[in-house]
């Protein structure tokens, strides 16, 4: 049977990179095994969930290329894929547990439980509060406000085998009668996840290690319903430099942040997949390669520390290598960053000609847009320091002679232009340094750019000569 995996985000904000890593591992296994990747929105927390967050999460997954086979906008045989629209199923399931004596209504108020916690704290400050089962055998009064709790067995243990952490056994006496349904009728995570994973025939649940403590409770629920539990795989955590759980205070933590910073989708995924998984010493992967080599045996148990510099290095490697990012992809990705700089509808032909010259140095798409901007301005924006340093009275006659020499070039390519430049230098008794920087500033408005004759070839004859003429005017001013 081919595996069915799911990613089930809570729509209370943007897609966290930790969530993206979880989605990636599930997606990779589904794709490598010819299985099904399901997207399910866990939106039962009505106070925190929003449609804007749903849209942001879907948009981030699409940008990353993590397409889903079933879920929102796609549909499927087990819909709805929004938990808020599946309340009837949860209600039916919990009523069954109550009828069978495996769950009960609890009427303890928050104030009563808070007093019990405080009393325990006074007796033993280090003790963890465990619900004492006050309502476990209480007479049922469904009209009164209540939650529903699972009746956890008092003896024995709950066992499961994790694909990453191995065999895990939890004594039942160490577990409490956990809540299944809140007073507002909405299910908590454990109930909704189990009911949905069973209904959607999920065969493997892969999620962050912070959920491993929930798993015994979910296994208890599978047993209570008489359902076969799926396999479980818990992933190591992303930590900050101090070993704390990664949060907004320590780094950009949403996929959207890295998109806006000019990282490529695969650059993000490549860094995330190496966070808890390895394939020998290999650091850089293409998407198709990851699908081919990913397996659970190579997922490690140790949490890792988030490294912004390494993340940026991996993302840059993907941008600069044409075997990882095609020219067409690069052009498509950099276009909105040029638009953000006020360049409307940048020429596709000019982009394809200009991008190869900046790929080796532009670490992000933001950098790339900055490096490319001068090509798309009618007149380049001049850097004052570069202008004052290089567009001098001494450089004006040299630029004028260079322009005349270039005007005679019939085949306007980088190589023929470079040859013309060399002949000009020999004739005038000059070296390249005597005129190249002045020409660069005239053409680009800056002192650093792609190779000079490459710039001329991309700009074309008319633009090159026009910009040199303007540079001559500025130098003579």
N, C-alpha and C positions, 0 to 999 in steps of 0.2 A: 504493500500500500504506500502510495506517495505521501510525503509529509504535508501537513497543514500547519502553518505557523501564523502567528498574528502579532501585530503591533497595536497597542491599545493606549494611546495618549489621553491625558486629561486636558481638555481645552481651557486652561486657565492662564494662558500666555503664549509666547512664541515657543517654537520647538527648541528645546534644550539640546546642546550637543551630546549630552549623555543619552537622551532619548533617541537622538539620531543614530548613535552608535548601536543602541539596542535594535532599532529598526533595521539597520544595516546587517547585523548578524543574522537576524531572522530572514531578511530578504535574500542574503547570500545563500543560506542553506536551502531555502525554497527554490531558488533558481538553479543551484547546483544539482539538486535532486529531482528537478522537474516537478516540484510540488506547488502548493498554493500559498500565496502571501495575502493575508487578510488584514485590512485596516478597520479597527473598531474604535469608536469614539466613546470614552468613558466619561460622560457628562452628567452623572447623577448628582454632583455637587452643584446645585443650582445657584449658589451665591458666587462661586468662583468661575463657573463655566460661561463662555460667551461665544456667539457665532463669529465674532471677529477673530477670536483665537482659533476656532475651527478652520477658518479660511487661511489664517497665517500658517497653521501646521500643514494643511494640504498643500499650500503653495511651496513651503520649504521642502516637503517630500518630493514634489514634482521637480523642483530645481535640482535636487540631489540626484534625480533619476531613479528614485526608489518607488517604482510603479507598483500598484496593488491590483490583485486579481479580483478581489471582492471588497466591497466597502462603499463609502460615500462616493457619489458621482459615477460609480461603476455598477452597484447593485450586486446581486448574488442570491443564491438559494436560501440563505439563512438570515435575511434582513428582518427588521431594520438593523443597521449597523451603528445606531446611536442608542446608548443604554437608556437615555431618558424616554425613549419610545418603546421600551421593553418591560415596563413596570408590571404589566399584567403577568408576564412570565415569572418574574421574581416573586410576586405576591402568591401565585399558585404554588411555587416551589416551597416557599417558607410555610404556607399553610399546611402543606403535606408534612413537613418536618414536625410542626406542632401537633398534628393529628397522630403522628406515629410516636409521640413522646420524645422526640430528638431535639426539640427546641421548645422554648417557653416565653411567655410574655413577662417582661420585667417592669415593675411599676416604681422602682427606686428613682427618686428625683435627683437631679444634678446636685442639689444642695446636700442631700443625704449622703451621696457618694463623696462629695468634697469633704464633709465632716469625717467620714470614715478614713479618707486619705490622710487628713490632718492628724487624726488620732494615731494612725500607724506611724506617721512621721515623728510624732512626739515620743513614741515608744522606741522606734528604731529609725533614725534618719536615713540609713542606707537601704532600708527594705523597699522592695518594689510592691506597689499596691496590686493585689489580685482580687477581683470581684468575689466576695465570699459566698455567692449563691443564695442570697437572701430570698429571692423569689422563685427559686428552683422548684419548690414544691407548693407554691402558693396557689390558692384557688383562682381560676382564670376569670378575669373581669375585662373582656375586650373593649368595653365602652370607655374605660379609663385610659388616660395618656400612658403610653408604654413604648418600650423598645422590645425587639425580639432577640433573645440570646440563644446560642447553640448550647446544648447540654453536653459538655465535654465529658467523656468517660473519665472516671477517677483513677482507674488502674491501667496497666499496660503501657504501651508506647506507640507513637506514630512514626512510621519509618518510610523513607523514600530514598532513591538513589539519584543523585544529581550528576549530570554529565560532566560537570566541571569539578565539583567538590566531593564527589563520591557518595558513600552511604552516610545518611544522616538519621539519627534516632533521637526523638524527643519524648521524655517521660510525660505521660498525660497529666500526672499530678502537678507538673510544672506549668500547665496551661490553664487559663481561666475560661469561664463561660463567655465567649466573645460575642459581641453584638452583631447581628445579621441585618437588622432593619432599624433605622432611626425612628424617632417619634413622628416625623413628618411622612413616614411611609416609604422613604427612599432607601434602597439597599446600600449597605456598605460594600467596600471593595471585595472582600472575600466571597460574599454570597454572589454578587453580580458576576464576578470573574469566573467563578466555578460554573454557574448556570450557563453563561454564554460560551465558555470554552467547551463545555459538553455539547450544547446545542449546535455549535458551529463545527463540531468534530475536530477541534484542535488537537493535534497529536504531540506537539512539543511546545512548551511554554519557556521561552528564553527571555530573561529580564535581568535587571541589575541585582547585585548581591544584597542591596538594602531590602529586597523583598524576600530574602530567604527565610526570614522569621515568620512570614505569612504562610509559607508553604505547608507546615504541619497542620495549620487550621484548615487549609483548603483540602488537604488529603483527608482530614476527618470528615469534611463535607462530602467529598466523593464517596467515601465509605458509607456515610449515612444515607445517601441517595441510591447506593448500590451501583454506582457508575465506575467505569475504569478510569483511573487518573491518567493524564498525559505524562509524557516524560518532562523533566525539568532541567534547565541549564541556567545557572546564575553567573552573571558576568562580573569581573572585578570592577571596583569603583574608580572613578576619576577624582583625584585629590589635588589640593593646591600644594604649594611648596612646603607648607607647614604640616602637611598630612591631614588636613581637614577636608571635608566634603566641598567640592568645587561650587562656588556661588558667584553671583554677579560682582561681589566685592573683590574677587581675585582675578577675574578674566572676563573677556567676552564669552558668554555662555549660550547664546542663541545662534542657531544657524543663520538667521537674518543678519546678525552682526558681521559674520565672516563674508556673507554675500556682499554687504555694503562696503566692506573693507577691500573688496576686489579679489577674493580668493575664488578659485574655480571649484565647481561642484566635486570633481574627482579629487582635487587637492584636499578638500575637507574630508572626504570619505577615506582617502589613503591614510591620513593621520589617525583618524578614528579607528580604523580596522587594526592598526598596530597597537592600539591601546588595549592590551589584554590578549592579543593573538599574535603569533609570530610564524614565520615560514623561513627557518634558518636565519641567516643574516640579511636577507633581502628587505630593503626598506621601501622601495618604490614599486607600485603595482598598477597595471591597467585594469579597468573594470572586468574585462573578459577573463583576465588571468586570475583575479580574485575569485570569480565564480568557479573557476576550474580547481583551485587549490584549497579553498576554505573547508575546514572541518572542525569539529568540536574538540578533537584530541589535542589541538594546538592552542586552545584557549587556556591561559594560565590562571592560577588562583590569586596571585598577588595583585593588590591594588597598585595603581601607578600615579605618578605625579605629572600634572599637566605642565607642558613646556611650550610656552608661546613661541619661543625662537625656533624650536624644532618644527612646530606646526607651520610657521611661516616658510621655513626652508623646504619642507615637503610640498607645500602649495606652490612655491616658486618653481620647483623642479617640474611639476606638472605643466605649468604655464610655458616654460621655455622649451620643453622638448616636443617636437612636432610628432613624435611617435606616440605621445600621450595625449596631446591636445592638437587637433588638426587646425590648419589655418582657418578653415570655415568656422569652426567652433570659436576660435579666438576672436575672429571678427564679430561674430554674433554677440559674444560676451562683453567685448569692450565698447560696443556701440552705445549702450545706455549710459556709460560713464562719460563718453564724449558729449552726449546730449545733456547730461547734468552740468557740463561746463559751458553750456550755451550753444553748442554746435548742433543744429537741427539737420536731420537726414544726412549724416556724413556719407560721402560717396563710397559705395561698395567696392568699386574698382580701385579707388585711391587707398582704401583700407587694406585691401589685399596686397597692394604694392608696398605699403609703408610698414605694416606689422612685422615682417621678417627682420627689419632693421632694428627693432627695439626689444625683441623678445629676450635677448641675452642679458639685458640690464633691468628691465621693468619687473620688479618683484611681485607686483600685484596689478590688477586691472586698473586700479586708481592711478598707479605710477604710469601704466601704459597710456592711459588717456592723456596724462600730463605730457608724456614724451611725444605723443602724436599730434597734440593740439595745433602746433605751428603749421602743419600741413594744410589745415582746414580754415585758417584765417586768411582773409584777403591780404592783409599785411600782418606779419607776426608781431606779437607784443614784445617790445624791447626790454630786456633787462638793463637797467641803467648802468650798473657797474660794468657789464660786458660791453655796452656801447661806448662808454667813456674810455675803456681800456684798449679796445681794438678798432673802433671806427674813428680813427684819428686822421689828421691832415696828411700824415705820411702814408696811410693806407689807401687814401682816395685814388691816386694815380695808378696804384697797383691793381686795385679792384676794377678800374676802368679798362686797363690793358687786358686783365683776365677776362672780363666780359666780352671784349672784342674777339679774343682768341676762342672763347666758347661759342660765340655766335657763328663761327665758321664750321662747327662740328655738324656733320650731316646725319650721322647715326647716333641718336641721343640715348646712349646706354652708359652705365657706370664705368665700364672698362674703357670705352672710347673717350669719355670725359676725363678720366684719369690720365690717359695718354696725352690728351690735349693740355692738361694741366702741367704734366711733366715737360712737354715741349716749351710751354710758356715759361716755366721756371728756368730752363736751360738758356733760353733766348735772352731773358732779362737778367741772368746771373743771380737768381734767387733760390732760396730753399723753400720747401713747402711751408715751413713755420712762418715765413715772412708774409704770407698772404692768406693762409688757410683759415686762421682764426677769425680774421676780419671778414672773409667770405662766409664763414659759418654763422657769425652774428648777423650779417646782412640777410642771410637766407632763413634763419630760424629764430632770431631774436635772443639767442642764448649762446653760451660758450661751450656747452656740452650737447652733443647730438649724435645720431648715427654717423657713420663715415661720410665725409663731405660729398664725395662724388656719388654715393648712393642717394643722398638727399637730393642732389641735383637731378638724378635720373627719375626719382619718384615725383618731384615737383614738375618736371617737364621743362621744355625749352622756354616757353612764354613766361611762366612763373619765375623760373630761375633768373632770367635776364631782367625781368621787371624788379625783382627783389634786390638784385645787385645794383641796379640803377638807383633805387631808393637808398641803399646802403652808401653809395657814392655821395649822394646828396647830404646824407647825415654826417658822413665823414668830413665833408668839405664845409659843413655849417660852422 
